[in-house]
């Protein structure tokens, strides 16, 4: 069975764990934690749009070094 995006709460919890810890891990590590190592940023941004209702472009994910930057600049704005 292929591992996909977790349920919304789990997805949000994983995201917030990175942000609250001010984790300096790259977004690639965040994708791996979500089981998305084989997904590309197009798939991930679409899932963020669908799961969190946030407008997210693939380039948004590439532009940010850390999950915290991504969260602050894309999701919180």
Residue frames as qw, qx, qy, qz and C-alpha x, y, z in Angstrom:
[[0.000, 0.888, 0.460, 0.000, 0.00, 0.00, 0.00],
 [0.411, 0.465, -0.018, 0.784, 1.36, 3.38, -0.98],
 [0.319, -0.547, -0.457, 0.624, 1.81, 5.83, 1.85],
 [0.168, 0.689, 0.356, 0.608, 0.03, 9.09, 1.14],
 [0.058, -0.487, 0.215, -0.844, -0.71, 12.32, 2.91],
 [0.153, -0.226, -0.839, 0.471, -1.77, 11.81, 6.53],
 [0.108, -0.779, -0.612, -0.080, -5.15, 12.99, 7.74],
 [0.097, 0.834, 0.048, 0.541, -5.47, 16.75, 8.21],
 [0.566, -0.808, 0.109, -0.123, -4.85, 16.73, 11.96],
 [0.867, -0.242, 0.213, 0.380, -1.78, 14.52, 11.67],
 [0.564, 0.544, 0.166, 0.599, -0.50, 16.62, 8.77],
 [0.112, -0.887, 0.010, -0.448, -0.95, 19.81, 10.79],
 [0.751, -0.644, 0.132, 0.052, 0.63, 18.26, 13.89],
 [0.831, 0.041, 0.177, 0.526, 3.72, 17.20, 11.93],
 [0.330, 0.705, 0.111, 0.618, 3.97, 20.67, 10.40],
 [0.340, -0.870, 0.047, -0.353, 3.58, 22.43, 13.74],
 [0.867, -0.416, 0.076, 0.263, 6.10, 20.12, 15.42],
 [0.674, 0.271, 0.110, 0.678, 8.69, 21.42, 12.99],
 [0.065, 0.761, 0.101, 0.637, 7.66, 25.04, 13.38],
 [0.581, -0.788, -0.024, -0.202, 7.34, 25.07, 17.16],
 [0.854, -0.333, 0.104, 0.386, 10.71, 23.42, 17.57],
 [0.151, 0.908, -0.268, -0.284, 12.16, 26.08, 15.27],
 [0.848, -0.052, 0.464, 0.252, 13.59, 23.13, 13.46],
 [0.074, 0.726, -0.408, -0.549, 16.27, 23.96, 10.94],
 [0.563, 0.087, 0.787, 0.236, 15.63, 20.84, 8.91],
 [0.113, 0.176, -0.505, -0.837, 15.16, 21.44, 5.22],
 [0.689, 0.169, 0.074, -0.701, 11.75, 21.04, 3.68],
 [0.608, 0.259, -0.719, -0.216, 12.95, 17.76, 2.13],
 [0.123, 0.070, -0.890, 0.433, 13.13, 16.28, 5.63],
 [0.463, 0.161, 0.381, -0.783, 9.58, 17.48, 6.27],
 [0.705, 0.271, -0.378, -0.536, 8.43, 15.72, 3.11],
 [0.443, 0.194, -0.872, 0.082, 10.15, 12.52, 4.25],
 [0.137, 0.012, 0.748, -0.649, 8.44, 12.70, 7.63],
 [0.622, 0.264, 0.168, -0.718, 5.13, 12.87, 5.79],
 [0.680, 0.097, 0.720, 0.095, 6.06, 9.82, 3.75],
 [0.531, 0.806, 0.147, -0.215, 6.38, 11.93, 0.63],
 [0.441, -0.525, 0.521, 0.509, 9.95, 11.13, -0.37],
 [0.418, 0.174, 0.737, 0.502, 8.76, 10.03, -3.79],
 [0.213, 0.855, 0.469, -0.056, 6.37, 12.94, -4.26],
 [0.420, 0.294, 0.100, 0.853, 7.42, 16.06, -6.05],
 [0.053, -0.224, -0.339, 0.912, 6.68, 19.59, -4.89],
 [0.370, -0.125, -0.423, -0.818, 3.72, 19.83, -7.28],
 [0.578, -0.346, -0.728, -0.130, 1.99, 16.99, -5.45],
 [0.398, -0.299, -0.579, 0.646, 2.94, 18.34, -2.04],
 [0.068, 0.070, 0.064, -0.993, 1.72, 21.86, -2.75],
 [0.489, -0.236, -0.544, -0.640, -1.57, 20.48, -4.06],
 [0.571, -0.363, -0.721, 0.150, -1.99, 18.47, -0.86],
 [0.222, -0.222, -0.395, 0.863, -1.27, 21.55, 1.27],
 [0.281, -0.091, -0.250, -0.922, -3.92, 23.41, -0.73],
 [0.608, -0.276, -0.626, -0.402, -6.42, 20.60, -0.20],
 [0.593, -0.302, -0.669, 0.332, -5.56, 19.73, 3.39],
 [0.308, -0.383, -0.369, 0.789, -4.98, 23.15, 4.92],
 [0.219, 0.857, 0.465, 0.044, -6.90, 25.29, 2.46],
 [0.265, -0.770, 0.185, 0.550, -3.80, 27.41, 1.90],
 [0.660, 0.748, -0.064, -0.037, -2.74, 28.72, -1.50],
 [0.557, -0.574, 0.524, 0.294, 0.62, 27.07, -2.05],
 [0.678, 0.667, -0.261, -0.166, 2.63, 26.92, -5.25],
 [0.952, 0.023, -0.093, 0.291, 5.41, 24.38, -5.90],
 [0.439, 0.583, -0.228, 0.645, 7.91, 27.24, -6.00],
 [0.451, -0.749, 0.154, -0.460, 6.90, 28.25, -2.46],
 [0.933, -0.349, 0.086, 0.033, 8.23, 24.98, -1.15],
 [0.808, 0.300, -0.040, 0.506, 11.47, 25.23, -3.09],
 [0.166, 0.779, -0.101, 0.596, 12.17, 28.83, -2.04],
 [0.520, -0.733, 0.229, -0.374, 12.25, 28.18, 1.72],
 [0.325, 0.466, -0.791, 0.228, 15.20, 26.53, 3.41],
 [0.002, 0.008, -0.881, 0.472, 13.32, 25.42, 6.50],
 [0.176, -0.539, -0.808, -0.160, 9.83, 24.38, 7.39],
 [0.200, -0.637, -0.412, 0.620, 9.60, 27.36, 9.76],
 [0.021, -0.320, 0.284, 0.904, 10.29, 29.80, 6.93],
 [0.145, -0.217, -0.801, -0.539, 7.79, 28.00, 4.73],
 [0.217, -0.595, -0.753, 0.180, 5.16, 28.08, 7.48],
 [0.151, -0.608, -0.241, 0.742, 5.64, 31.74, 8.31],
 [0.025, 0.348, -0.373, -0.860, 5.77, 32.95, 4.71],
 [0.266, -0.078, -0.765, -0.581, 3.17, 30.71, 3.08],
 [0.354, -0.422, -0.834, -0.034, 0.79, 29.22, 5.60],
 [0.242, -0.538, -0.517, 0.620, 0.50, 31.95, 8.25],
 [0.083, -0.101, 0.178, 0.975, 0.26, 34.89, 5.86]]
